[in-house]
């Protein structure tokens, strides 16, 4: 989502943009043409480590005209402050007066989308909220040689249409469409002559295996489990050559959209109202039950109907309607 801010800054005036972020972000930042370099933030989530942050900030002194602080935490504003960056911009969050000297007050109703909040930081404080249609959506670049290398490493042929499935969700079970629904979509796609690639982290491998096990034995050879078997770099490269993607509300969902893949995004406990996937060929499937969105990691009512009752035929039909999907 932050790429929308980088694109707006480059649109206003060509500039050198470095991004200080956790090391796992590097594979994404390296594929953003607006970014000069990624700087690894050497702290775990929630770690304060004031002495180390001060040292990191001082090491960056003199290198930058302006800093944009996207998280709302106090600790995220410390390094730009200790780096002596002249203009330090961010939304008012935890008590950061002094650490930030261009503090914006967030009106969540005026800026309902995360990308609006990011892009607005590049505009004057009194500027109207940027309409979504004026915001350049995230777009990741991909190197064809890297794609070929990833295919070779994973022994993936390119002779049939490929459906990417992203059945995991780091947030928790309430974001995960059931594996048997994913299996039904996979059965249909393979039955039409395609192949299926299952993406995710090592944590998602068990659910990917359940999906494959639910396929008829004759179809299992057409499903490749990539969850836990690829780096993030490889996952990005391989997602870029899928013919369509079905995903839960997850990071891989946003990556698929940023790669321009035809995408069906399945929502349960969360809402697309804040961070929807931004793409030209995107369908969002959700039931919108009275109890959702609850934004809980696990269903507080114990039934998970918002996902269980969302039938696979809806997703199959949504795929068929998307432009660019093989018929």
Secondary structure, 3 states (H helix, E strand, C coil): CCHHHHHHHHHHCCCCCEEEEEHHHHHHHCCCCCCCEEEEECCCCCCCCHHHHHHHHHHCCCCCCEEECCCCCCHHHHHHHHCCCCEEEEECCCCCECCECEEECCCCCCCCCHHHHHHHCCCCCCCCCCCHHHCCCCCCCCCHHHHHHHHHHHCCCCCCCEEEEECCCCCCHHHCCCHHHHHHHHHHHHHCCCEEEECCCHHHHHHHHHHHHCCCHHHHHHEEECCCCCCHHHHHHHHCCCCEEEEECCHHHHHHHHCCCCEEEECCCCCHHHHCCCCCCEEEECCCCCCCCCCCCCCCCCCCHHHHCCCHHHHHHHHHHCCCCCC
